[in-house]
């Protein structure tokens, strides 16, 4: 069964600045079983961001987050604004 996570959160910098760090984090994330499917921002608010990921296991995101908290925060991601919803297929 496929596992997915939809992250919705706010950023404190520009979307382009956030996206640069997001792309730099792709290799470490893949090593932990996370594959990004899509990401973007709200049409009328570029500081409201989403990331859709396919997970090797449901806890892949939480493990990555715990081990890479400083990297996630350095992207401009406002940590306490994060909403994670899990899906499966």
N, C-alpha and C positions, 0 to 999 in steps of 0.2 A: 504494500500500500504506500502510495506517495504521500509525503508530508510537506506541507507548505507553511510559511509564515508571512503574514502581511504586517509590516511595520509602518506606523504612521507617527510622525514626530515633527517638531519645529527645529529650525536651525537659526543660529545667531549671525551667520555671515551670508554671503551670496550663495546661490545654488551652484554656480560654477566652482566656487572655492570648495564647497562641500563635496561636489562630484569628483574633484581631483583626488581627495583623500579616499573617497569611496572606491575609485578605480585602483588606487594603490593597495587597498585592502583585499582585493579579489583573490590573489594567490594564497594568502594566509587563510582566508575564509574557505576556499576550495579544499585546502588540506584538512579542514575540520568538517567537511561534508556539507558545505553551504554553496549553492549555486544561485546566483542572482538571475532572475527571469526578467525583471523590469524595474525601473525606478523613474521617478518624476516628481513634479510639484503641482499644486493646485493652479489652475489657470489664472485665478485672480490673486494668488498669494504665493510667490515663489519661496517663502520661508516655511510653508506647510508641505512636507515631503513624505513620499511613500517609497517603500522598497518591498518587492515581492520576491521571495526566495523559495527554492526547493531545498528541502533538508534531508540529509541522509537518515537522521533520527530526530524526533521531536525536540530533544534537548540540545541539538547542535548549535542553535542560536544562543541559548543561554550560556553554554560553555564558551563559545567564541567571545561573547560579551564580557564574561567574567575574566577571561584571560587577556582581553584586548581593550579594556575599558578606557585606558588613556588614549589609544588610537581613535576609538569611536568619538570620544569627547573632543579630541584635537581637530576633528573634521568640522566642528561648529554645531554638531548634534547636541541639542539641549536634552540631556539624559532624562530628566524628570518629566518630560513631555511625551515620552515614548509609550505608545499603545501597541501591543503585539497581539494579533489574532492568529490562531493556528487553524489550519484546514487539512483535510486529508481526502484522497481520491482512491 
